[in-house]
Amino acid sequence: MRKNKEKLVSLKDGRAWQKVYRRYRKRILKNPTNDKLYVEMAEQFIKKHSFRHAEWCLQEALSINPNNVNAWIKLGFIYFENNYTKSAIEALNMGISFNPESFELYYNLGWIYYSLDMFRKALRALSFAHKFKPRDQQVLLLMSECYSELGYYHLALRYCKKAIEINSKNVDAWLFYASLYTKYYDYHSAIKILKKADKILPKNSEIWYALGELYEELERYDDALAAYIKSAKLMPENWMAWLNAGYIYELMDEDIKALKIYLTAVHYAEDEFEPWFALGKMYYKLGRYVDAKKAFKRALEADPTVEDVWNYLKKLKTIDKH
């Protein structure tokens, strides 16, 4: 008991986490072999980004109970967040050695390998996770992404299709499914996939935005415009949809309509560079130089490093002199 108390006291060296210490001190001193209490305290330290103290708590929890899956996962998370990827992988593998049938440990290990672009190792870990939970959609989607990155197109499609069969309401799964066809320039199949998704998930802005991009790629500008506008109306704050609709109007030489769309875009994205720059260029094109100057200055507030904006302002300065 005294030894445990000394360890707890040694943690009291910072104001940011004193509340956590006070909250758990008495509980742990009364029950020093409760590994779950240490994990709970670690979670509080993680929220406060006090990773050193969280690590200590998790190590204590694991010294009491090495089968605590949650502790191994959080330890791996701490190491990974602090760019100690080797330690993160070692922690999860150590957890697996104590818990060889843990879905969560294999999934997290697979995710780390995936984030490091180590797709074959990711698949090896994810295949065990899939074995323990064959109907987990996130595992299937991550496996599909790994197969896609490795160039196994048909396997990527197969696993993504399985994921959608499990939960057809997941819009991200549909979007990824379509992107697999797009990756191999099969735009027509991708469009069919998204239209099918729209029937299951009607009034989804993301689906119509993706359709707009595909139609634009195929130079079906009327369809692209309709898709972007529908996407924007379904989610007005999606300023990229407004912006792309404006670009299409420009391609169709409908400058006044493009201007109105750009004005809508900046309304929903006052702090973004792209809408203000597009608006400035349109004002410049229409000869409304005072408005163009104001728009370009707003664009520079968002990003002062873009040389094209400065070039336009130089042109405007020359026009002012004349």
N, C-alpha and C positions, 0 to 999 in steps of 0.2 A: 504493500500500500504506500509506504513512504517513498520507495523508488518511483512509483507511478506518479506520485504527487510532485516529485522533483522534476520529472519530465514535463508535466503540465505547467509548472511554474516557469520553466525555461522558455516557454512560448510567449510569455508576457513581455514583449519588447516592442510593441507598436500599437498606436491608437486605432488604426484602420480595422483591426480584427479583435479588439478587446471585448466587444459585445459578444462575439462568437465564443470567446474563451469563457466569459462569465456564464453564458447560457448552458454550456456543456460541462463545466468544471465539476460541479457537485454530482451530476449524474454519472460521470465517468469514475469519479473517486468512489462512489457507492458500488459501482459495478464495472470494475476495470477490465473484465474479460468479455464485455459486450462489444464485439467487433462492429456491429451495425451503428453504434453511437459514434465511433471514430469516423465511419464513412459519412454519417450525417454531418459531422463537424467539418469534414473535408469538403463537402458540398458547399457549405457556407463560405469557407475560405476561397474556393474556386470562384464563387460569385463575386468576391472582393478582389480577385486576381492575386491573392496571396498564395501563390503556388508552392512556395517552400514549406509553408505550414500545412497546406493540404497534403503534400507528399508525405510529411511526417505522420499525419493522421492515418493515411492509407497504409503506410508501412507498418504502423502499430496494428491496424485492423488485420493485415495479412499475417503478422506474426502470431496473432491469436487464432485466426481461421484462414488458412491458405486457400480454402475452397470458396471464398467470398468473391464471386464473379464480378459483382458491381465494383468492388475495390480494384481489381485488376484492370477493368475497363477505364475507370477514372484515372488510375495511375498512368495508363497508356495515353489517355487524353492529355494529361498534364505534360508529359514528355513531348508529345507531338506538337502541342500548342507552343512549346518553347524551343521547337526545332531540334529536339533530341530524338530524331526519328529512329535511330538504331535502338535507343533505350525503350522507346515506345513499342517497337516490334518485339524486343526481348521480353518486355513486361507481359504483353499479350500471349506470347508463346509460353512463358512461364505459367500464366494463368491456365492455358490450355493443358499443360502437363498435369495440373491438379484437377482440371475440369474438362476432360477430353470429349465430352458430349455437350458442350456449351454452345448453343447457337449464337449467342450474343458475342462471345469472344471471337469466334471464327468470322462473324460478319464484320466486326470492327477491324480485325486484322486485314480482311479483304479490302475494306474501305481505305485503310492506310496505304496498302500496296497500290491500290488504284490511284490514289491521289499522288503517289510518287511515280506514276507511269510504269509501274512494274506489273504489267497486266497478266502475265502468266502466273506469277505468284499470287496475284489477287484472285484469279480464277481457281487456283488450288484451294485457297482458304474458303472462297465462296461456295465451292462445290460441297464442302463439308457442311456449311451453313444450310445449303439447299437440301442436303440429305436429311438434316434434322427438322427443317421446316420447308417441305417441298412447295407449299402454296404461299410462301412469303413473296409478295410482289416486288418489294425493294431489292431483294436478293436477285430475282430474275432480271430486273431492269439493269442492275449493276453488272451482272454477268453478260447481258446483251451489249452493254457499252464496252466491256473488255473485249468481247469477240469482235466488235466493230473496229476497235483500235488496232487489233491484231490482223484485221483484214479478212476475218472469217464471216463474210457477209451473210450467208445462209443461216449460220448458227445465231448470229445477232438477231436476225429476223424471227427465228424460231422462238428464242427466249423472250423477245419483246412481245410476240403474239401471245405466248403463254401468260405473260404478266397481265395483258389486257383482258384475257379470258377470265382471270381471277377477279379483276376489278375494272370494269369498263368505264367507271366514272372518274378515273384518274386522267385529267387532261394532259399532264406531263408525259404519261405513257404514250398517248396518241401522238403528241407532238414529236416525241423521240422516234416513234415508229415511222412517221412520215419522213423525218430527217434521215433515216437510214436509206430510204429510197432516193432522197435528194442527194445524198453523198455519192451515189453512183449514177447521178444525172437522170434518174427515172422520175421525172417531175409529174408525169401523168398518173403514175401509180400513187405518188405522194398526195396528189390532189384527191384521188378517189378515197384514200385513207382519211383525209381531213373532212371530206364531205360525209363520210360514214360517222366520223366523230361528232360532227355537228348535229346529226340526227339523235345521237345519244346524249350529247351535252349542248342543247340549243342555247343560243344567246351567249356564247362564250367568246369574248373578245380575242383571246390568244389564238384560237383556231382561225378566225377570220383574218387576223394579221398574218399568220403563216400562209394562208391561201393567197393573200395579196402579194407576198414575196414570190410565191411560185408563179403566179400569173405574170408578174413583172418580169421574171426570168424568161418566161416563154413569150414575152413581148405582147401579151394579151392585155393591153393597157386599160381597156374599158372594164374588163373583169377585175383587174388589179385595183383600179380606182374604187369600184363598188365595194370590194372586199375591205380596203383600208378604211373607207368611210363608215362601213358597217361596224368594223372593229372599234373605230373611234367613238361612234355613237353608243356602242354597248359599254364602253369604258372611256368616258371623256378625258380622264386624266392620263390616258395612254397617249402622250404627246407625239410619240414616234409614229403612230398611225396617222395623226393629222399631218405630220411633216411629210411622210411618204405620199400621202394623197396630194399634197401640194407639189411635190416633185412630178407626179404623174400629170397634173394639170399643166405644169410647165412644158413637159414633153409634148403635150397636146396643143401647145400655144394658147392656152387659156390663162393668160397672166393675171387678169383681174380675179378670177376664181382662185388661182393659186395664192394671190395676196390675201384674200379673205381667210383661206385655210391657214396660212402662216400666222395671221393675227390670232386665230383660235389656238394655234400651237403654243405661241408665247404666253397666252393667257393661262395655260395649264403648266407651263414650264418656264417661269420667269427667271430662274437661275441657271438655265441650261444654255450652252453655247450654240448648238446647232439651229434651234428655231430662230434665234435672233440674227444669226449670220444669214440664214435663208431669207428672212424678212428684209434684211438690209440689202441683199443682192437684188431682190425683187423691186424694192423702192428705187434702187440705182438704175435698174433696167427701165423702169417707168419714168425716169427723170425726176423723181421726187427726192432730190438730193438732201434736203434738210432732214426728212424722215429717215433716209438711208444712214445719215451720219449718226443720228440718235440710236438707231438699231445696232450699228456697228460698235458703238461705244458700250452698249449693253452686252454685246457679244464679248468684248474685251474684258468686261467685269467678270464674266464667267471663265474666260481663258485668254490671258494676255499674250500667250506664246504663239498664236497662230499668225503666221506671216501674211497670209492672204488678206486678213482683215486690215492690217496696217497698210497694205498696198492699196486697198480700196480707199482708205482714209487719205492717203497721199494724192490719189486721183481727185478726190473731192476737194482737197485743199487747192489743187491746181485749178479746178473749175471755179472755186470761190474767187480766185484772183482775177479771173476773166469776167 
